[in-house]
Amino acid sequence: MPAATVDAHDPRWTETGARWTDRVAGALADLASRDGADPVVVEHIGSTAVPGLAAKPIIDLQVRTTPLPSEAAPAGALGPLGFSIERGARPDSPGVYRDNPRPGADPDPEKYRKRLLTRPGVGAEPPVILHVRRLDSPFAAYVVAFRDWLREDPAEAAAYEATKRSLAARHADADDYDDYTRDKTAFLDAAQARMERWLADRDVSDTGLG
């Protein structure tokens, strides 16, 4: 999938994300019925899931289930919806076959294996990227926490947007996301401690102790 510009937030992204979440969940219903399998959780993640945040006009979805299905399972179920397995531009393309552990997270490599599927944009419908991760993936939990943090903190969302716009301009002529993705990690690393403080404060508040 080629690189894209960072666009002003489109309110329709929320509706589009919800619609594709429902479609993917329906198509993968059989995975949830496997003997011994955990439920399939489908979520709208990424910048298009944060109201007001500028983003590349691509809908990111996350599927969480255990065990991690073979490539054939989601490809077969989602093929009729236009999805296909993504191979990445290079053998070490970040986020295609596995996620990189975040600082301080459980380093068990098995928990970071993943499948990546993409659906090209059709007409006014934006492209969709589908990340299939294990239910116990620390990275899967991280992307949901990061999304929720940006939803709750407009200042952090604005800082993230400024970083993405700068990196998008720097990598405007790139044929793929790899260099953009690697450079964006520097912001995520710097923001990690601030997000963790927010999570800790939220958890205390949820217990009624805050």
Secondary structure, 3 states (H helix, E strand, C coil): CCCCCCECCCCHHHHHHHHHHHHHHHHCHHHHCCCCCCCCEEEEECHHHCCCCCECCCEEEEEECCCCCCCHHHHHHHHHHCCEECCCCCCCCCCCCECCCCCCCCCCHHHHEEEEEEECCECCECCEEEEEECCCCHHHHHHHHHHHHHHHCHHHHHHHHHHHHHHHHHCCCCCCCHHHHHHHHHHHHHHHHHHHHHHHHHHHHHCCCC
